[in-house]
Amino acid sequence: MRDVLPAERFQARLVAPSILSADFARLGEEVDRVLDAGVSLIHVDVMDGHFVPNITVGPVVLRWLAPRIHARGAAVDVHLMIQEPDRYLEAFAEAGADALSVHAEVCPHLYRTLAAIKELGCAAGVALDPATDPTTVAEALKYVDYLLVMTVEPGFGGQEFIPETLDKVSRLRGMLPSRAALEVDGGVGRETIRALRDRGANWFVAGSAIFGSDDPTGEARILQELADS
């Protein structure tokens, strides 16, 4: 793994602003605003219009954005919500991803995909939809660096948190090696972050809660304080 994502960050409580909810007309400035809050992980949602109905960014955008993030000592967490992730792993790694997560629902050879991610020098993560049974990835969890639990249906920002996923987060924390991070994505904000933390999550993806606020820098700081308190 690259130096910007050392092992101790997998144990830390980190708020990861998602650029999905940022103003893309001034994306660099938006990222700078949350980096000013001291965040050390920026979340990039990649959607292909097939696995999910939305289309977002690709390696070209990441290639421009990653150096800006790395220059501030932060890492790039790329969430591949795409139908054939294996075809694009190398492209995203070369573009500057430090962590790559793939959805178990579209990876028929999950072990091989995780190994390929690690061979590219990135942290390897598995993502699960809200309705996916945790037992489907039980054997693969020993190989992951982090597990991403969707707490809304993937594909769009600004959705309401699904309360039933809290029990799933607790269950997966018990299945996950202690060295690995447990990331949650969807509806994370002031009202939900503590409940997720108390159930074992330690990476918190927040999009509209941060970039939809009047003060993204201040909101990122508040969420980090709630995660730590």
PLY file of the C-alpha trace (Angstrom):
ply
format ascii 1.0
element vertex 229
property float x
property float y
property float z
element edge 228
property int vertex1
property int vertex2
end_header
0.00 0.00 0.00
1.10 3.56 -0.61
2.48 5.67 2.20
-0.59 7.94 2.21
-2.69 5.06 3.57
-0.65 3.57 6.45
-1.95 0.62 8.47
-3.00 2.76 11.44
-5.61 4.55 9.35
-7.59 1.31 9.14
-8.00 1.48 12.92
-8.79 5.19 13.07
-12.21 6.81 12.95
-12.24 8.74 9.70
-14.89 10.89 8.08
-14.58 10.47 4.30
-16.32 13.25 2.34
-17.88 11.91 -0.86
-17.35 14.10 -3.91
-20.58 12.71 -5.39
-22.39 15.56 -3.63
-19.82 18.25 -4.43
-20.19 21.03 -6.97
-18.46 19.55 -10.01
-18.09 22.97 -11.62
-15.47 23.72 -8.94
-14.51 20.28 -7.77
-10.93 21.13 -6.82
-12.09 23.97 -4.57
-14.72 21.74 -2.98
-12.11 19.11 -2.15
-9.80 21.77 -0.73
-12.59 22.94 1.59
-12.92 19.55 3.27
-9.18 18.99 3.31
-9.01 22.25 5.27
-11.04 20.47 7.95
-8.22 17.97 8.36
-9.89 14.95 6.78
-7.48 12.26 5.60
-9.74 10.26 3.28
-11.67 11.44 0.22
-14.35 9.11 -1.16
-14.87 8.83 -4.91
-18.02 7.07 -6.15
-17.66 5.54 -9.59
-20.92 4.55 -11.32
-21.37 3.09 -14.79
-25.08 3.28 -15.54
-25.31 -0.55 -15.47
-24.78 -1.81 -11.92
-26.48 1.38 -10.76
-28.63 3.73 -12.84
-26.35 6.74 -12.48
-23.09 7.68 -14.26
-20.33 9.61 -12.49
-16.56 9.97 -12.93
-13.79 7.83 -14.39
-10.00 7.56 -14.22
-9.46 10.79 -16.16
-11.06 12.90 -13.42
-9.26 10.95 -10.71
-5.91 11.44 -12.44
-6.36 15.18 -12.10
-7.83 15.12 -8.59
-5.59 12.57 -6.82
-2.37 14.66 -6.80
-4.29 17.52 -5.18
-5.48 15.16 -2.44
-2.13 13.44 -1.95
-0.34 16.79 -1.68
-2.34 17.43 1.49
-1.45 14.04 3.00
-4.89 12.55 2.39
-5.81 9.32 0.61
-8.23 8.49 -2.20
-10.89 5.86 -1.49
-12.52 4.69 -4.75
-15.85 2.86 -4.59
-16.45 0.98 -7.83
-20.20 0.67 -8.33
-19.70 -0.84 -11.76
-20.65 -4.04 -13.52
-17.17 -5.26 -14.53
-14.70 -3.83 -12.02
-11.84 -6.14 -12.97
-11.52 -4.39 -16.33
-10.80 -1.05 -14.67
-8.75 -1.82 -11.57
-5.42 -0.97 -13.19
-6.72 2.26 -14.69
-7.96 3.55 -11.34
-4.82 2.45 -9.52
-2.67 4.26 -12.06
-4.89 7.32 -11.77
-4.12 7.59 -8.06
-6.52 5.41 -6.07
-5.14 4.31 -2.70
-8.08 2.07 -1.83
-10.41 0.25 -4.22
-13.67 -1.41 -3.20
-15.69 -3.68 -5.47
-19.22 -4.98 -5.02
-19.52 -8.63 -4.08
-22.72 -8.77 -6.12
-20.82 -8.43 -9.41
-17.57 -10.28 -8.65
-17.86 -14.00 -9.45
-14.20 -14.53 -8.52
-13.89 -12.28 -5.49
-10.61 -13.74 -4.19
-8.93 -13.09 -7.52
-10.25 -9.54 -7.69
-9.02 -8.73 -4.19
-5.60 -10.18 -4.99
-5.42 -8.09 -8.15
-6.19 -4.91 -6.21
-3.42 -5.64 -3.72
-0.96 -6.43 -6.49
-1.64 -2.93 -7.84
-0.55 -1.45 -4.51
-4.00 -0.47 -3.28
-5.98 -1.40 -0.20
-8.63 -3.97 -1.12
-12.24 -3.55 -0.07
-15.52 -5.38 -0.56
-18.80 -3.45 -0.75
-22.23 -4.87 0.08
-25.68 -3.65 -0.89
-28.19 -3.26 1.98
-30.02 -6.49 1.07
-26.93 -8.65 0.51
-26.54 -11.43 3.07
-23.25 -11.02 4.99
-22.64 -14.77 4.86
-22.00 -14.53 1.11
-18.64 -12.86 1.82
-17.77 -14.51 5.12
-14.84 -16.50 3.72
-13.47 -13.55 1.75
-13.34 -11.18 4.71
-10.00 -12.55 5.89
-8.44 -11.07 2.75
-9.91 -7.57 2.85
-8.36 -4.39 4.19
-11.79 -2.83 4.62
-15.45 -3.64 4.19
-17.93 -1.08 2.87
-21.54 -1.48 4.02
-24.12 0.44 2.02
-26.71 1.93 4.36
-28.80 3.17 1.42
-29.38 1.65 -2.00
-26.35 2.48 -4.17
-26.60 4.85 -7.08
-27.63 8.27 -5.79
-26.60 10.71 -3.08
-28.91 12.33 -0.59
-30.96 9.23 0.27
-32.42 8.54 3.70
-30.56 6.15 5.98
-32.02 2.63 6.21
-32.33 1.91 9.98
-32.34 -1.87 9.50
-28.73 -1.71 8.34
-27.56 -0.91 11.88
-27.87 -4.56 12.90
-26.03 -5.57 9.75
-23.14 -3.24 10.63
-22.88 -4.86 14.08
-22.96 -8.33 12.59
-20.26 -7.58 10.03
-17.99 -5.95 12.59
-18.05 -9.25 14.43
-17.12 -11.13 11.25
-14.38 -8.74 10.14
-10.72 -9.08 11.24
-9.82 -6.44 13.83
-7.09 -5.05 11.55
-9.66 -4.15 8.85
-11.74 -0.99 8.66
-15.53 -1.07 8.55
-16.82 1.67 6.26
-20.43 2.84 6.03
-21.90 4.79 3.14
-25.36 6.33 2.85
-27.34 8.74 4.99
-24.39 9.42 7.27
-24.79 12.69 9.14
-25.14 14.20 12.59
-28.20 12.06 13.38
-26.67 8.70 12.43
-22.91 8.79 12.84
-22.83 7.96 16.55
-25.16 4.98 16.17
-22.97 3.64 13.38
-19.83 4.23 15.42
-21.33 2.41 18.43
-21.97 -0.62 16.21
-18.38 -0.84 15.09
-18.07 1.35 12.01
-14.94 3.49 11.86
-14.90 4.96 8.33
-17.88 7.24 7.63
-18.68 8.33 4.09
-20.67 11.57 4.11
-21.72 13.36 0.94
-24.78 15.59 1.06
-24.39 16.09 4.83
-21.10 17.86 4.12
-21.30 19.35 0.64
-24.99 20.19 1.00
-24.30 22.32 4.06
-23.52 26.04 4.05
-20.08 25.33 5.51
-18.55 22.05 4.27
-15.32 22.66 6.20
-17.15 23.19 9.47
-19.56 20.31 8.88
-16.69 17.90 8.21
-15.11 18.97 11.49
-18.38 18.48 13.38
-18.87 14.98 11.98
-15.30 14.05 12.86
-15.87 15.29 16.42
-19.04 13.20 16.67
-17.19 10.15 15.37
-14.46 10.63 17.97
-16.62 11.56 20.95
0 1
1 2
2 3
3 4
4 5
5 6
6 7
7 8
8 9
9 10
10 11
11 12
12 13
13 14
14 15
15 16
16 17
17 18
18 19
19 20
20 21
21 22
22 23
23 24
24 25
25 26
26 27
27 28
28 29
29 30
30 31
31 32
32 33
33 34
34 35
35 36
36 37
37 38
38 39
39 40
40 41
41 42
42 43
43 44
44 45
45 46
46 47
47 48
48 49
49 50
50 51
51 52
52 53
53 54
54 55
55 56
56 57
57 58
58 59
59 60
60 61
61 62
62 63
63 64
64 65
65 66
66 67
67 68
68 69
69 70
70 71
71 72
72 73
73 74
74 75
75 76
76 77
77 78
78 79
79 80
80 81
81 82
82 83
83 84
84 85
85 86
86 87
87 88
88 89
89 90
90 91
91 92
92 93
93 94
94 95
95 96
96 97
97 98
98 99
99 100
100 101
101 102
102 103
103 104
104 105
105 106
106 107
107 108
108 109
109 110
110 111
111 112
112 113
113 114
114 115
115 116
116 117
117 118
118 119
119 120
120 121
121 122
122 123
123 124
124 125
125 126
126 127
127 128
128 129
129 130
130 131
131 132
132 133
133 134
134 135
135 136
136 137
137 138
138 139
139 140
140 141
141 142
142 143
143 144
144 145
145 146
146 147
147 148
148 149
149 150
150 151
151 152
152 153
153 154
154 155
155 156
156 157
157 158
158 159
159 160
160 161
161 162
162 163
163 164
164 165
165 166
166 167
167 168
168 169
169 170
170 171
171 172
172 173
173 174
174 175
175 176
176 177
177 178
178 179
179 180
180 181
181 182
182 183
183 184
184 185
185 186
186 187
187 188
188 189
189 190
190 191
191 192
192 193
193 194
194 195
195 196
196 197
197 198
198 199
199 200
200 201
201 202
202 203
203 204
204 205
205 206
206 207
207 208
208 209
209 210
210 211
211 212
212 213
213 214
214 215
215 216
216 217
217 218
218 219
219 220
220 221
221 222
222 223
223 224
224 225
225 226
226 227
227 228
